[in-house]
């Protein structure tokens, strides 16, 4: 299950890079910008990482992160205090926060020399402060130093201030989308309306492709599944693909946290239900195949074993689905 969460995080990273909101800072790195260091040296060790090292290592990791190295977003999240982010969207939100933090630090020309490179004897070190009063600071943890949860929560305001000053790249939207309502921009409303339709469309396309690939095999003598029954077998696959695409798309929109949590729970419930139904349909197909094999033998034990295997597999699949839902909703089981 953890590998599935990491795969989803990497997919979010790739989609985020193509999103309009992932603008990079305009200024070129200054002389104070840290030089890249080997990836093996960016993992904080308890009690050995200084505040300056933590900031420099985070910048080095994010500088290398991208479509060819999406795994580095997993390394970058070690420097973020995500305790203020609900666990149900923590994987997705960490990508957005890491990119926003990197862009703000680069655009603000943070002076690394002003950050202590030894133990400052305190649990909080300021890295950057805007005239508006918002701050980015580090807090001491068991693993070294992390950017605080309060700093991450104020990133969207800092980002907007720097974009207004021209230090961060921005993009123009059509006049009919240039509005905000209930905390969302016109472009976000448009994408919210398009993502479900596009997800459903790509899900249907994938089902049609899958039917073309397996139609002859399912219609063969070993299975004997008619075209109408094939639709029922493959339909949950479209729901699964569509819900996963919607999940990734919503995660890249930089939505308010409450709305993102609601949409993430909905997408994960639909995806889990669709995955369970896909597994059920696979069990049914497997049972048909085993039944056709059993009728060729003269043992009645084979005829009794097929439905037993089918029911047992469905019980196991149901339990795994419930455990996955409980894990994502932070339920103690």
Secondary structure, DSSP 8 states (H G I E B T S, - for coil): -HHHHHHHHHHHHHHHHHSTT---BSS---TTS-----GGG-S--TTT--HHHHHHHHHHHHHH-STT-TTHHHHHGGGB--TTS-GGGHHHHHHHHHHHHHHHHHHTT--GGGS-SS--SSSEEEEEE-TTS-EEEEEEETTEEEE-HHHHHTHHHHHHHHHHTTSB------GGG--EETTEEHHHHHHHHHHHHHHHHHHHHHHHHHHHHHHHHHTSTTT---HHHHHHHHHHHHHHHHHHHHHHHHHTT---HHHHHHHHHHHHHHHHHHHHHHHHHHHHHHHHHHHHHHTTSS-HHHHHHHHHHHHHHHHHHHHHHHHHHHHHTT---
